[in-house]
């Protein structure tokens, strides 16, 4: 799972909170749109579509501006497809997670001859961190907000995470560690966060690297067993109890396939998603 995709997951788990933040005013009636926009295949891995009252909100999360096709053209493409389908006003917002090079021009318009299309861009490194510190669902993004004292901000985030109820705390802590890995050194994250980790976080990557350096077969086997067990638990939480044949299929995956499944599973909504993913291995 990429950092962009984690943001997609958060926005779809907490659509009201994200819509209220992006639009700058409280929202109440927000529905996540699970829809295909296909005239031709279009990559929507990091995109969230929310239906508000008489409006569609299109959120896109990016760690970099470069893409194919270019971002302005892609935003126009989404707008046309969404409008054709819903015939509602559409607000489009791109959230940039990482600072860009000083001379980078952030385009917010597609313009060719008489065609002109505009969209908004939010630069996380310019956002007030207090907005995110006050809202549990936005806490993972707080690590990327504006600050002149990064370590102090990270410490604030940790303190807020530790104040959450136990069930919510574990999940938000894991998400926060992942996004913190975009900005902070792994030693600092390891020092400040006292709870579990997820496979995408820099902490987990360090453990894997250490295991490879030691080259101890038993250690590698234990690490693989832990990862397999973690993936199975995550799958159960995402799609429900696994049947014995499906569980055996997952348990027999190679390490590489298991890692790929770990990246894909956070997009799963139903057992059918897992079945579709497994079918691609045949």
Backbone bond lengths (Angstrom), bond angles and torsions (degrees), N, CA, C in turn:
res aa  C-N    CA-C-N  psi(-1)  N-CA   C-N-CA  omega(-1)  CA-C   N-CA-C  phi
1 X - - - 1.463 - - 1.518 110.14 -
2 X 1.346 116.74 131.50 1.452 121.04 178.46 1.527 109.91 -83.30
3 X 1.345 114.99 167.57 1.460 119.75 177.13 1.530 110.16 -62.88
4 X 1.365 115.89 -38.50 1.460 120.64 179.04 1.525 110.68 -59.76
5 X 1.335 114.02 -42.06 1.449 118.99 -176.23 1.529 111.99 -70.19
6 X 1.327 117.21 -31.05 1.459 119.89 174.71 1.520 110.29 -62.62
7 X 1.327 117.29 -39.96 1.464 120.73 177.72 1.525 110.91 -64.53
8 X 1.314 116.81 -38.61 1.467 120.81 174.95 1.529 110.06 -59.40
9 X 1.319 115.77 -45.40 1.462 120.51 179.07 1.524 110.95 -59.12
10 X 1.331 117.00 -47.00 1.464 120.99 -179.42 1.523 111.46 -62.25
11 X 1.328 116.97 -43.56 1.459 119.87 -177.36 1.518 111.72 -67.09
12 X 1.337 117.42 -30.20 1.462 120.03 179.20 1.531 111.36 -82.32
13 X 1.335 117.38 -25.37 1.463 120.62 174.76 1.532 110.89 -76.92
14 X 1.330 116.62 -30.48 1.471 121.24 -176.20 1.534 109.95 -130.77
15 X 1.327 117.80 61.94 1.474 120.14 -173.62 1.520 114.11 -63.31
16 X 1.332 117.94 -37.80 1.466 120.09 -179.16 1.522 110.53 -63.81
17 X 1.330 116.38 -43.97 1.464 120.85 -179.05 1.515 111.20 -63.29
18 X 1.322 117.65 -46.38 1.459 120.99 -178.34 1.522 111.27 -67.59
19 X 1.316 117.19 -41.19 1.466 119.59 178.41 1.527 111.02 -63.62
20 X 1.327 116.89 -40.36 1.469 120.57 179.29 1.520 111.23 -64.35
21 X 1.341 116.95 -40.52 1.471 120.41 178.49 1.521 111.03 -65.09
22 X 1.314 117.36 -51.68 1.461 121.68 -173.86 1.524 111.63 -65.39
23 X 1.326 117.14 -38.92 1.463 120.63 -176.60 1.530 112.39 -87.90
24 X 1.345 116.80 -12.03 1.455 119.94 175.46 1.507 115.49 77.00
25 X 1.332 117.23 14.27 1.465 120.54 175.48 1.523 108.44 -152.56
26 X 1.334 116.92 152.20 1.466 120.20 -175.16 1.523 112.47 -60.33
27 X 1.329 115.11 137.30 1.451 122.08 174.96 1.531 108.15 -117.47
28 X 1.301 116.44 151.45 1.466 119.34 -179.47 1.523 111.88 -124.35
29 X 1.301 116.96 -48.48 1.465 120.98 -174.74 1.530 109.20 -100.58
30 X 1.334 116.73 94.23 1.460 122.01 -176.71 1.526 108.70 -129.30
31 X 1.318 116.21 130.42 1.459 121.92 -179.39 1.517 109.59 -123.67
32 X 1.335 117.32 133.58 1.455 121.77 175.70 1.519 108.45 -77.43
33 X 1.327 116.40 126.76 1.456 121.03 179.35 1.517 109.99 -92.04
34 X 1.304 116.77 116.61 1.464 121.77 173.28 1.515 106.38 -99.98
35 X 1.312 115.59 95.99 1.456 118.30 -173.27 1.515 111.24 -144.08
36 X 1.312 115.44 149.73 1.455 121.59 173.16 1.525 108.12 -91.32
37 X 1.321 116.01 138.01 1.458 120.79 178.12 1.522 110.15 -111.24
38 X 1.303 116.13 28.15 1.449 119.42 -165.93 1.523 113.03 -83.46
39 X 1.311 115.16 114.76 1.456 123.27 154.95 1.521 104.54 -97.21
40 X 1.321 113.45 -47.21 1.448 122.74 165.02 1.522 104.79 -125.61
41 X 1.331 117.73 162.20 1.470 118.32 179.29 1.520 111.03 -55.22
42 X 1.323 116.58 135.25 1.455 121.24 177.20 1.509 108.49 -130.36
43 X 1.335 117.33 132.53 1.456 121.36 -176.43 1.523 109.54 -76.64
44 X 1.334 116.61 117.63 1.462 121.14 -177.29 1.515 111.13 -125.30
45 X 1.326 116.86 30.37 1.459 120.51 -174.61 1.518 112.44 -60.85
46 X 1.317 118.02 -36.79 1.450 121.16 -171.23 1.532 111.51 -113.82
47 X 1.335 115.84 27.64 1.453 121.65 -172.83 1.524 110.02 -117.80
48 X 1.325 115.66 138.08 1.459 121.74 175.16 1.523 108.89 -121.16
49 X 1.318 116.55 132.36 1.457 121.72 175.51 1.522 108.34 -113.64
50 X 1.333 116.01 122.63 1.459 121.48 -179.23 1.529 109.22 -119.80
51 X 1.327 116.95 134.75 1.450 120.16 175.44 1.521 108.95 -99.23
52 X 1.339 115.31 119.47 1.453 122.50 176.74 1.523 107.90 -99.98
53 X 1.300 116.75 -166.99 1.460 119.78 175.55 1.518 109.03 -74.78
54 X 1.310 116.13 108.74 1.470 122.77 178.26 1.523 113.28 61.29
55 X 1.318 118.18 30.62 1.462 120.61 178.97 1.525 109.46 -159.82
56 X 1.327 115.83 149.92 1.464 122.21 172.78 1.524 108.03 -108.21
57 X 1.330 116.34 133.70 1.460 121.41 174.64 1.528 108.36 -109.35
58 X 1.306 115.68 120.38 1.466 122.84 178.93 1.535 107.56 -106.63
59 X 1.338 115.78 114.27 1.461 122.41 178.71 1.524 110.00 -108.43
60 X 1.315 116.42 133.43 1.470 120.02 176.73 1.526 108.78 -133.13
61 X 1.324 116.48 131.27 1.454 122.52 -177.57 1.532 109.57 -109.02
62 X 1.340 115.86 133.50 1.458 120.14 -176.30 1.527 110.69 -139.25
63 X 1.332 116.37 140.59 1.462 120.44 170.09 1.523 110.96 -92.92
64 X 1.330 117.04 -15.34 1.463 121.09 178.00 1.518 109.24 -148.44
65 X 1.333 116.04 161.18 1.454 120.66 -177.26 1.520 113.21 -85.70
66 X 1.330 116.39 -29.70 1.451 120.35 -174.31 1.517 110.84 -65.40
67 X 1.321 116.54 132.86 1.454 120.47 176.84 1.522 109.17 -160.22
68 X 1.316 115.37 165.54 1.454 122.34 175.37 1.528 108.20 -129.38
69 X 1.352 117.94 116.32 1.458 127.16 -2.12 1.522 111.46 -69.93
70 X 1.348 118.01 168.91 1.466 120.26 -179.41 1.525 111.74 -57.10
71 X 1.331 115.52 151.19 1.460 121.47 -175.48 1.532 113.40 -53.06
72 X 1.344 121.34 -48.28 1.472 119.67 -178.51 1.528 112.77 -58.13
73 X 1.326 116.93 -41.29 1.455 119.97 179.35 1.523 110.51 -67.24
74 X 1.315 116.82 -38.69 1.454 120.49 -179.75 1.533 110.92 -64.62
75 X 1.349 116.55 -39.39 1.456 119.81 179.05 1.531 111.32 -64.72
76 X 1.318 116.52 -40.02 1.463 119.99 175.69 1.525 110.51 -63.05
77 X 1.316 115.96 -42.08 1.467 121.27 179.80 1.522 110.77 -59.55
78 X 1.333 116.60 -47.09 1.459 120.45 177.48 1.528 111.00 -60.33
79 X 1.336 116.11 -44.01 1.464 120.08 -177.30 1.529 110.83 -58.96
80 X 1.325 116.35 -46.85 1.464 120.53 -178.19 1.527 110.59 -62.05
81 X 1.320 116.31 -43.63 1.468 119.75 -177.60 1.532 111.17 -68.36
82 X 1.331 115.70 -41.36 1.467 119.06 178.38 1.528 111.39 -65.47
83 X 1.311 116.25 -43.13 1.470 119.03 -177.90 1.522 111.18 -67.44
84 X 1.319 116.27 -39.41 1.461 119.42 177.56 1.527 110.56 -59.26
85 X 1.340 116.25 -37.21 1.457 120.67 -175.03 1.526 112.44 -80.49
86 X 1.363 117.61 -40.64 1.464 120.55 -170.89 1.523 114.61 -111.49
87 X 1.315 117.43 -21.51 1.469 121.82 -178.82 1.532 111.29 52.83
88 X 1.339 116.10 46.16 1.454 123.29 177.56 1.526 108.99 -127.63
89 X 1.350 117.69 156.86 1.470 119.49 171.95 1.528 109.89 -58.75
90 X 1.326 116.47 146.98 1.463 121.13 -175.37 1.522 109.36 -128.88
91 X 1.325 116.15 126.76 1.464 122.03 172.11 1.517 107.94 -104.04
92 X 1.324 115.97 124.73 1.462 120.94 -178.32 1.528 109.24 -114.38
93 X 1.345 115.50 130.56 1.459 121.02 -178.11 1.528 109.16 -134.99
94 X 1.317 116.05 125.35 1.461 122.04 173.37 1.523 107.80 -100.72
95 X 1.329 117.06 126.69 1.462 122.01 178.13 1.528 108.03 -105.18
96 X 1.332 116.40 113.00 1.464 121.79 177.55 1.522 108.88 -89.45
97 X 1.321 116.82 124.49 1.458 121.41 -173.67 1.517 113.27 -85.73
98 X 1.327 118.12 -31.60 1.458 121.73 -173.50 1.517 111.94 -118.94
99 X 1.347 118.18 143.84 1.468 120.83 176.22 1.521 111.01 -59.05
100 X 1.322 114.86 146.66 1.453 121.08 179.68 1.522 109.81 -101.44
101 X 1.313 116.36 168.25 1.464 120.73 176.11 1.531 109.36 -58.59
102 X 1.353 117.12 146.13 1.475 120.39 -173.41 1.522 114.51 -54.01
103 X 1.320 118.34 -31.76 1.468 120.38 -176.12 1.530 112.68 -94.10
104 X 1.316 117.84 8.62 1.463 120.80 -177.98 1.524 111.06 -73.92
105 X 1.308 115.42 132.33 1.459 121.40 175.86 1.525 108.49 -94.27
106 X 1.318 116.59 122.09 1.464 121.24 178.67 1.526 107.86 -93.04
107 X 1.303 115.83 108.46 1.466 120.22 -178.20 1.532 110.25 -81.22
108 X 1.327 114.54 138.98 1.471 120.66 177.82 1.524 110.68 -126.00
109 X 1.331 116.02 13.29 1.463 120.51 -176.09 1.520 109.36 -141.54
110 X 1.319 115.70 137.80 1.461 121.00 164.71 1.517 107.07 -102.21
111 X 1.331 116.71 125.83 1.461 119.44 -176.62 1.528 110.12 -143.41
112 X 1.319 115.75 118.06 1.463 122.98 173.81 1.520 107.48 -139.75
113 X 1.336 115.90 115.18 1.458 122.48 -177.42 1.535 110.00 51.37
114 X 1.328 118.25 -119.86 1.461 119.95 -175.29 1.526 113.34 -87.41
115 X 1.324 117.09 -0.68 1.463 120.70 -179.50 1.523 109.85 -94.56
116 X 1.319 116.53 125.53 1.462 121.69 179.48 1.530 109.11 -139.42
117 X 1.323 115.92 128.50 1.458 120.85 -178.66 1.527 108.91 -136.86
118 X 1.351 117.21 130.33 1.458 121.72 -176.63 1.527 111.38 -115.76
119 X 1.325 115.24 153.10 1.463 122.32 176.18 1.522 107.46 -150.09
120 X 1.337 116.57 165.02 1.466 121.44 -179.50 1.521 111.08 -95.23
121 X 1.338 115.33 153.75 1.462 121.95 172.93 1.525 108.42 -129.02
122 X 1.330 116.38 129.56 1.462 122.42 173.67 1.513 108.19 -108.59
123 X 1.315 117.22 123.52 1.464 122.69 177.02 1.519 108.24 -97.56
124 X 1.317 116.61 111.82 1.459 120.20 -173.84 1.520 112.34 -58.28
125 X 1.312 118.21 -34.57 1.464 121.31 -176.84 1.535 112.30 -71.03
126 X 1.328 117.51 -4.79 1.464 121.69 176.70 1.522 112.16 -108.78
127 X 1.341 117.69 -3.27 1.458 121.97 -175.77 1.529 111.48 -82.22
128 X 1.333 115.78 144.88 1.459 121.99 176.62 1.531 109.64 -68.06
129 X 1.334 118.51 120.41 1.469 119.77 -176.68 1.521 113.90 -64.41
130 X 1.335 117.47 -22.69 1.466 119.75 -176.37 1.519 111.57 -61.23
131 X 1.331 116.01 -33.64 1.467 120.37 178.82 1.519 110.21 -56.29
132 X 1.328 115.89 -40.89 1.467 121.77 -174.44 1.523 111.47 -84.84
133 X 1.330 116.88 -32.40 1.458 120.56 178.86 1.528 112.02 -66.60
134 X 1.320 116.77 -25.87 1.458 120.63 -176.71 1.525 113.55 -88.65
135 X 1.322 117.22 -2.82 1.461 120.41 -175.59 1.529 110.18 -132.14
136 X 1.337 118.91 110.87 1.466 121.16 -175.78 1.524 114.27 -51.12
137 X 1.314 117.84 -40.45 1.465 120.42 -177.24 1.528 111.99 -66.55
138 X 1.333 116.94 -23.27 1.469 121.05 -179.08 1.528 112.61 -98.43
139 X 1.327 117.53 -3.95 1.467 120.92 -176.19 1.533 113.42 -53.37
140 X 1.328 120.00 -42.56 1.468 118.38 179.54 1.526 113.56 -56.81
141 X 1.328 117.26 -31.81 1.465 120.82 179.60 1.526 112.50 -77.33
142 X 1.331 117.11 -19.03 1.470 120.26 -178.43 1.519 111.61 -59.34
143 X 1.321 117.48 -30.76 1.469 120.57 -178.89 1.521 112.03 -63.83
144 X 1.338 117.89 -19.22 1.467 121.97 -176.52 1.520 112.62 -102.81
145 X 1.334 117.85 2.07 1.463 121.78 -174.67 1.526 111.72 -78.64
146 X 1.327 115.93 175.29 1.461 122.20 -176.39 1.527 111.21 -67.39
147 X 1.321 116.41 137.05 1.465 120.79 176.58 1.519 109.73 -167.46
148 X 1.326 115.83 148.91 1.463 120.69 171.56 1.526 110.71 -99.36
149 X 1.339 115.34 -4.69 1.463 121.44 179.37 1.532 109.11 -132.37
150 X 1.320 117.07 79.25 1.467 120.83 -173.91 1.522 114.19 -56.12
151 X 1.326 117.17 -42.53 1.461 118.51 -177.44 1.525 111.31 -66.72
152 X 1.324 116.50 -38.18 1.462 119.86 178.07 1.525 110.56 -64.48
153 X 1.340 117.19 -38.07 1.455 120.49 177.94 1.520 110.62 -65.07
154 X 1.332 116.35 -44.41 1.460 119.43 178.92 1.522 110.86 -61.00
155 X 1.323 117.04 -38.61 1.459 120.93 178.17 1.536 110.40 -64.29
156 X 1.319 116.65 -39.60 1.473 120.12 176.29 1.522 111.09 -60.69
157 X 1.325 115.25 -42.80 1.459 119.59 -179.86 1.527 110.03 -62.26
158 X 1.326 116.42 -45.02 1.463 120.81 179.32 1.522 110.73 -58.63
159 X 1.315 116.67 -43.73 1.466 120.76 -179.92 1.519 111.10 -62.44
160 X 1.332 116.54 -41.04 1.465 119.81 178.85 1.525 111.10 -67.08
161 X 1.320 116.44 -40.71 1.462 120.09 178.36 1.523 110.22 -60.44
162 X 1.325 116.18 -43.01 1.464 120.30 -177.82 1.521 113.18 -69.14
163 X 1.322 117.45 -13.17 1.458 121.24 177.43 1.527 112.83 -87.12
164 X 1.331 116.86 -9.84 1.460 120.71 -178.12 1.526 110.81 -74.27
165 X 1.333 115.15 159.63 1.458 120.08 174.24 1.523 109.08 -61.38
166 X 1.335 116.36 150.78 1.456 121.22 -170.80 1.518 113.34 -53.57
167 X 1.334 118.01 -48.09 1.456 120.63 -177.79 1.513 112.38 -62.00
168 X 1.315 116.55 -44.86 1.463 121.29 179.55 1.518 110.86 -71.60
169 X 1.334 116.90 -35.17 1.462 121.68 -175.73 1.525 112.21 -60.37
170 X 1.321 116.84 -43.36 1.457 120.79 -176.70 1.523 111.36 -60.42
171 X 1.327 116.33 -45.93 1.458 120.31 -177.46 1.524 111.78 -70.47
172 X 1.335 116.72 -46.68 1.467 119.75 -179.53 1.527 110.50 -64.19
173 X 1.317 117.38 -36.52 1.456 120.80 177.53 1.521 110.89 -60.86
174 X 1.329 116.46 -44.80 1.461 120.34 180.00 1.523 110.82 -62.93
175 X 1.345 117.40 -46.27 1.458 121.00 179.53 1.539 110.92 -62.26
176 X 1.323 115.52 -39.61 1.466 119.82 -177.77 1.523 111.04 -66.46
177 X 1.321 116.85 -40.78 1.459 119.99 178.03 1.523 111.79 -61.66
178 X 1.324 115.59 -38.29 1.466 119.28 179.83 1.522 110.50 -62.14
179 X 1.338 116.98 -51.32 1.465 119.77 -177.85 1.521 111.83 -70.33
180 X 1.331 117.40 -31.79 1.466 119.44 176.20 1.521 111.29 -60.91
181 X 1.335 116.48 -29.21 1.459 120.66 179.02 1.513 114.25 -62.79
182 X 1.339 116.97 -16.61 1.467 120.11 175.34 1.522 112.17 -71.21
183 X 1.322 116.72 -23.98 1.469 120.10 -168.14 1.526 113.55 -124.41
184 X 1.339 117.18 -32.17 1.463 120.57 -170.60 1.529 111.07 -110.65
185 X 1.323 114.82 155.25 1.454 120.32 178.25 1.524 110.23 -71.74
186 X 1.320 114.06 147.86 1.463 119.28 -175.01 1.530 112.06 -62.54
187 X 1.332 117.49 -33.95 1.464 118.97 -179.74 1.528 111.50 -64.40
188 X 1.315 115.98 -37.76 1.466 119.77 179.77 1.529 110.33 -68.99
189 X 1.324 116.63 -42.84 1.468 120.07 177.81 1.522 109.69 -61.33
190 X 1.319 115.65 -44.07 1.465 120.64 -178.86 1.521 110.63 -62.83
191 X 1.311 115.79 -35.65 1.464 120.57 -178.39 1.529 111.03 -70.60
192 X 1.326 116.57 -43.02 1.460 120.68 -170.88 1.535 113.62 -86.79
193 X 1.309 117.05 -31.07 1.461 118.77 -178.64 1.520 110.34 -95.32
194 X 1.309 115.40 130.39 1.459 120.29 -174.69 1.514 112.28 -109.27
195 X 1.301 117.75 4.74 1.450 119.55 -178.18 1.519 110.72 -110.16
196 X 1.354 114.42 -175.44 1.468 121.50 -173.10 1.505 113.99 -59.16
197 X 1.308 113.58 -179.97 1.445 121.92 -176.99 1.511 109.14 -135.89
198 X 1.302 116.54 164.30 1.454 121.85 175.62 1.524 108.22 -118.86
199 X 1.301 115.89 162.08 1.450 121.02 -172.34 1.523 113.43 -58.85
200 X 1.358 117.53 -31.11 1.458 119.83 -176.30 1.527 113.08 -79.73
201 X 1.327 119.05 -14.07 1.456 121.04 -173.84 1.518 111.13 -73.47
202 X 1.331 116.52 156.12 1.460 121.02 179.98 1.519 111.14 -64.68
203 X 1.348 117.20 -27.23 1.460 119.97 -179.95 1.526 109.76 -65.67
204 X 1.322 115.79 -46.54 1.464 119.43 -178.98 1.519 110.83 -65.29
205 X 1.321 116.80 -37.57 1.461 120.62 177.66 1.532 110.61 -61.07
206 X 1.336 116.11 -36.74 1.461 119.53 178.57 1.530 110.91 -64.32
207 X 1.329 116.39 -42.76 1.460 120.03 179.87 1.523 110.65 -61.77
208 X 1.335 116.57 -43.00 1.458 119.45 178.55 1.522 111.01 -62.33
209 X 1.341 115.68 -41.90 1.461 119.38 -179.51 1.525 111.21 -63.27
210 X 1.331 116.89 -41.42 1.457 120.47 178.86 1.526 110.83 -63.93
211 X 1.326 116.18 -39.05 1.462 119.46 178.84 1.513 112.09 -63.85
212 X 1.339 116.38 -37.71 1.462 120.07 178.57 1.514 110.77 -67.66
213 X 1.320 116.82 -39.06 1.460 120.23 -179.80 1.519 110.72 -65.08
214 X 1.306 117.81 -40.58 1.467 119.87 179.55 1.517 111.23 -68.32
215 X 1.329 115.75 -34.36 1.449 119.97 178.52 1.520 113.38 62.90
216 X 1.300 117.49 26.69 1.452 120.04 -178.76 1.522 108.76 -88.67
217 X 1.310 115.62 121.44 1.444 120.44 -174.11 1.525 112.48 -59.51
218 X 1.330 116.54 -42.98 1.455 118.47 -178.77 1.517 111.38 -65.71
219 X 1.327 115.31 -38.35 1.458 119.18 178.08 1.517 111.48 -64.12
220 X 1.334 116.77 -40.43 1.456 120.79 179.31 1.523 110.40 -64.79
221 X 1.332 115.98 -40.97 1.458 119.56 179.65 1.527 111.06 -64.17
222 X 1.343 116.06 -43.12 1.459 119.05 178.91 1.522 110.99 -62.79
223 X 1.356 115.90 -40.60 1.458 119.53 179.19 1.519 111.74 -62.86
224 X 1.345 115.69 -41.05 1.459 119.74 179.00 1.523 110.84 -66.69
225 X 1.316 117.26 -39.33 1.461 120.70 178.29 1.522 111.13 -63.72
226 X 1.347 115.98 -40.70 1.461 119.68 178.63 1.523 110.55 -63.14
227 X 1.338 115.56 -43.36 1.459 119.20 -179.58 1.529 110.77 -65.37
228 X 1.335 116.83 -41.49 1.453 120.42 179.36 1.530 110.33 -61.87
229 X 1.336 115.62 -42.75 1.451 120.49 179.53 1.527 110.69 -64.29
230 X 1.346 117.36 -40.92 1.459 121.56 179.15 1.518 110.89 -63.48
231 X 1.334 116.84 -44.06 1.460 120.98 -179.74 1.528 110.36 -62.03
232 X 1.342 116.74 -42.65 1.463 119.93 179.43 1.528 111.63 -62.46
233 X 1.339 116.84 -40.62 1.464 119.89 178.55 1.526 110.96 -65.71
234 X 1.324 116.22 -41.96 1.462 119.83 179.60 1.526 111.25 -64.71
235 X 1.338 116.32 -39.75 1.461 119.91 178.19 1.528 110.97 -62.02
236 X 1.337 116.06 -43.47 1.463 120.10 -179.73 1.523 110.89 -60.84
237 X 1.335 116.64 -39.74 1.462 120.44 179.12 1.520 111.47 -69.14
238 X 1.350 116.93 -33.42 1.461 119.76 -176.55 1.525 113.13 -80.47
239 X 1.354 117.67 -44.25 1.461 120.27 -170.30 1.518 113.59 -120.66
240 X 1.344 118.14 -3.17 1.450 120.72 179.80 1.522 112.38 102.38
241 X 1.313 115.74 -178.97 1.458 121.31 -176.65 1.523 110.91 -61.41
242 X 1.326 116.57 133.20 1.461 121.41 -178.95 1.522 110.16 -85.76
243 X 1.326 115.69 139.18 1.460 119.47 173.14 1.524 109.02 -69.22
244 X 1.325 116.64 161.01 1.459 120.08 -178.26 1.535 112.49 -60.42
245 X 1.352 119.19 -43.26 1.475 119.10 177.64 1.529 113.10 -60.06
246 X 1.351 116.32 -41.00 1.468 119.58 -179.85 1.525 110.34 -68.24
247 X 1.341 116.15 -42.11 1.467 119.74 178.13 1.533 110.50 -59.76
248 X 1.320 117.44 -43.89 1.467 120.60 179.48 1.523 110.74 -64.50
249 X 1.336 115.45 -36.15 1.469 119.10 178.50 1.530 110.47 -62.83
250 X 1.316 116.72 -43.82 1.459 120.46 179.21 1.529 110.78 -66.61
251 X 1.328 115.94 -41.64 1.468 119.91 -178.62 1.522 112.10 -64.86
252 X 1.330 117.49 -22.38 1.465 121.09 -179.23 1.528 113.07 -95.10
253 X 1.331 117.56 2.57 1.465 120.09 177.99 1.523 110.88 -66.62
254 X 1.309 116.02 148.30 1.461 120.11 173.36 1.514 109.39 -70.15
255 X 1.322 117.28 166.03 1.464 120.51 -179.72 1.519 110.94 -60.34
256 X 1.330 117.28 -40.89 1.463 120.70 179.55 1.531 111.04 -63.86
257 X 1.351 115.48 -43.54 1.466 119.16 178.25 1.519 111.09 -64.57
258 X 1.328 116.18 -37.58 1.457 120.96 179.02 1.523 110.71 -63.62
259 X 1.328 117.10 -41.39 1.457 120.69 178.26 1.526 110.77 -64.83
260 X 1.344 116.48 -39.73 1.465 119.95 177.55 1.523 111.12 -64.39
261 X 1.329 116.11 -38.68 1.460 120.15 177.39 1.527 110.41 -64.52
262 X 1.337 117.07 -39.34 1.454 120.85 177.81 1.515 112.17 -60.23
263 X 1.344 117.23 -32.37 1.458 121.04 177.39 1.517 111.47 -75.08
264 X 1.335 115.98 -34.47 1.461 119.95 -173.07 1.516 113.87 -84.27
265 X 1.339 117.85 -29.05 1.465 119.70 -166.21 1.525 114.74 -66.19
266 X 1.335 117.64 -24.46 1.457 118.63 -178.84 1.518 112.82 -71.32
267 X 1.353 116.27 -9.43 1.458 120.36 173.87 1.523 111.46 -92.76
268 X 1.345 118.12 -10.42 1.449 120.92 -176.19 1.525 111.03 -70.30
269 X 1.320 115.38 141.55 1.456 121.48 175.22 1.527 111.79 -117.50
270 X 1.328 117.30 -31.27 1.452 121.55 -177.50 1.514 109.81 -137.94
271 X 1.335 115.75 171.51 1.458 121.01 176.56 1.523 111.10 -60.85
272 X 1.331 116.35 -30.18 1.470 119.99 179.27 1.522 111.55 -60.80
273 X 1.338 117.11 -34.66 1.462 120.25 177.98 1.524 110.93 -63.08
274 X 1.348 116.52 -42.27 1.456 120.44 177.87 1.523 110.31 -65.94
275 X 1.338 117.27 -43.46 1.467 120.72 179.44 1.530 110.57 -60.68
276 X 1.331 116.67 -40.88 1.466 120.64 178.71 1.520 110.49 -63.52
277 X 1.317 116.22 -42.86 1.479 119.53 -179.58 1.527 110.06 -64.57
278 X 1.316 117.92 -45.00 1.454 120.94 179.97 1.516 112.00 -63.09
279 X 1.342 116.69 -33.01 1.461 119.90 -179.52 1.516 112.24 -65.92
280 X 1.322 116.55 -24.42 1.481 119.06 179.66 1.524 111.53 -72.32
281 X 1.315 117.80 -12.50 1.461 120.44 -179.82 1.520 111.98 -83.52
282 X 1.312 117.73 -13.22 1.462 121.73 -177.07 1.518 111.47 -75.55
